[in-house]
Amino acid sequence: MIQSFFSLTAVNASKKQSPLQVDSQGALIVSEGSSSVLNITAATVVKATPGRLVHVSVIVAGSTAGSANDCLTTGAAAVANQFAVIPATAGQLPPFQWPCAVGIVIVPGTGQTLAVSYT
């Protein structure tokens, strides 16, 4: 069977190819069990259930630092539930698997554009 040169597939945990998929919120599943949210420029609920934040990239630098919070709503994001500071400078934070008991809210700093992946 001839497949298109531009076939969009991913390799799953069993080392077999499978078509790319999106989750129930329309986010691209970037690896088995992982999803991503791109172009975050305002406080965003990334996941409204327990999960893990895996990667954070600062695509556009800002004038202030941002934060990652373990809460359910953007209004609930506060120092008390903050688990990471997102630096104002462009670049990728080292990968981590931070467990969130409530949910994942990302608050970019002033002028920042962020991209994150989570499970």
Secondary structure as UniProt FT lines:
FT   TURN            5..6
FT   STRAND          9..11
FT   TURN            13..14
FT   STRAND          17..19
FT   TURN            24..25
FT   TURN            32..33
FT   STRAND          34..40
FT   STRAND          44..47
FT   STRAND          51..60
FT   STRAND          66..69
FT   HELIX           74..76
FT   HELIX           79..81
FT   STRAND          82..86
FT   STRAND          91..92
FT   STRAND          98..100
FT   STRAND          104..107
FT   TURN            110..111
FT   STRAND          113..118
//
